[in-house]
Amino acid sequence: MRNPKLVPYETIVRATSGEPEAIDEVLRHYSKRIRLASLENGHVNKDTEDNIKRRLIAALFQFRFDGQPT
């Protein structure tokens, strides 16, 4: 049984290899958390939201499965 709070392993593997659909799936999975983290004075700061998304995508491309630091 899959934990719905986690992004499936297969999706992470596909996203780290640059598959656009998988990257979108990861962004959708975390979209509520990203919006919440982007709130300033009760409003979503689009620059902050975009910055968080960029950093998440960058982290996906740096992710290593062999346990070695990047």
C-alpha positions as CSV (number, residue, x, y, z in Angstrom):
1,M,0.0,0.0,0.0
2,R,1.3,3.4,-1.0
3,N,1.6,6.4,1.4
4,P,-0.3,9.3,-0.3
5,K,1.9,11.8,1.6
6,L,4.9,10.7,-0.4
7,V,5.8,11.1,-4.1
8,P,6.1,7.7,-5.6
9,Y,9.7,6.5,-6.0
10,E,9.2,5.9,-9.8
11,T,8.1,9.5,-10.2
12,I,11.2,10.8,-8.4
13,V,13.4,8.7,-10.6
14,R,11.7,10.0,-13.7
15,A,11.8,13.6,-12.5
16,T,15.6,13.4,-11.7
17,S,16.2,12.4,-15.3
18,G,14.3,15.5,-16.5
19,E,11.0,14.0,-17.6
20,P,8.7,17.1,-17.7
21,E,5.5,15.2,-16.7
22,A,7.2,13.8,-13.6
23,I,8.6,17.2,-12.6
24,D,5.0,18.6,-13.0
25,E,3.7,15.8,-10.8
26,V,6.2,16.6,-8.1
27,L,5.3,20.3,-8.3
28,R,1.6,19.4,-8.1
29,H,2.2,17.1,-5.1
30,Y,3.9,20.0,-3.2
31,S,1.7,22.8,-4.6
32,K,-0.3,23.4,-1.3
33,R,2.9,23.5,0.8
34,I,4.6,25.8,-1.7
35,R,1.6,28.2,-1.7
36,L,1.5,28.2,2.1
37,A,5.2,28.9,2.3
38,S,4.7,31.8,-0.2
39,L,2.1,33.6,1.9
40,E,3.0,37.2,2.9
41,N,0.4,39.3,4.8
42,G,-2.3,36.8,3.7
43,H,-1.4,37.0,0.0
44,V,0.6,34.6,-2.2
45,N,3.9,36.3,-3.2
46,K,4.4,35.0,-6.8
47,D,8.1,35.8,-6.8
48,T,8.5,33.7,-3.6
49,E,6.4,30.9,-5.1
50,D,8.4,30.8,-8.3
51,N,11.7,30.8,-6.3
52,I,10.6,27.8,-4.3
53,K,9.5,26.0,-7.4
54,R,12.9,26.7,-9.1
55,R,14.8,25.5,-6.0
56,L,12.7,22.3,-5.9
57,I,13.4,21.6,-9.5
58,A,17.1,22.3,-9.0
59,A,17.2,19.9,-6.0
60,L,15.6,17.2,-8.2
61,F,18.4,17.4,-10.7
62,Q,21.0,17.2,-7.9
63,F,19.4,14.2,-6.2
64,R,21.6,11.1,-6.1
65,F,20.3,7.6,-5.5
66,D,23.7,6.1,-4.5
67,G,24.0,7.9,-1.2
68,Q,27.0,10.0,-2.3
69,P,26.9,13.8,-1.8
70,T,26.5,15.9,-4.9
